[in-house]
């Protein structure tokens, strides 16, 4: 076994491979000087960098979106303002097509409507325009609500409701004085709830309940006699049977035929006259009318006229 002693040293942080102490076994081929020179040129110590370089963070680029123009620039002149501003709400500059200004500026005009916090602080009455307002209440106070504004009144033409004779009579007895026979209008007023919308819903509920209740027929209604009727019905009364029997009696057959024609044509006025006396009471006008209809019915002449 042979050994070769080679001195080694470090020069400038590099390993000088020209004089490296080594023991080479005889069975291993010795390295040539060219191989050591090539190793010294490629291998280096890693440098410890204590001060790391700052990396610039990645910033996402935001694309600026296009802002739509204010709504006021696209509003038609003849628009329905009640649909644009139907109720009380906070001021919105893009909706109001008016050059509104609010605030104080020492050297210039008051600030405009865009970005103006003063306009959003105060209550506005933009929903109370003349085409929208029918009958409501406004007053000056911290609250724009008036206690009387909660009252709701709805009017319905009773003739436009699908009612038969029984249903019409029943609904008239349920509503009482709320019905005006002169113009055939039913008036329902509600003021129990604190809000106007609640009273409006309650009024619609009352009208619906009245309509369905009027169509109900109770079992005891079919057992009522003439004395139990709420109103005088001449068609089902004993008076009609008496008149028909009186007019149909005659020894002459031609007179019977004339009486039948008379019944079909002129008995309506007699029916109305006696119904008014029985339902509305005895008054001078109703008595005189009943008197004239009886005279026509019996073909009687006035005594004063004959003289």
Secondary structure, 3 states (H helix, E strand, C coil): CCCECCCCEEECCEEEHHHCCECCCCCCCCCCHHHHHHHHHHCCCCCCCCCCCCCCCCCCCCCCCCCCCCHHHHCCCCCCHHHHCCCCCCCCCCCCCCCCCCCCCCCCCCCCCCCCHHHHHCCCCCCCCCCCCCCCCCCCCCCCCCHHHHCEEEEEEHHHCCCCHHHHHHHHHHHHHHEECCCCEEEEEECCCCCHHHHHHHHHHHHHHHHHHHCCCCHHHHHCCHHHCCCCCHHHCHHHHHHHHHHHCCCCHHHHHHHHHHHHHHHHHHHHHHHHHHHHCCCHHHHHHHHHHHHHHCCCCCHHHHC
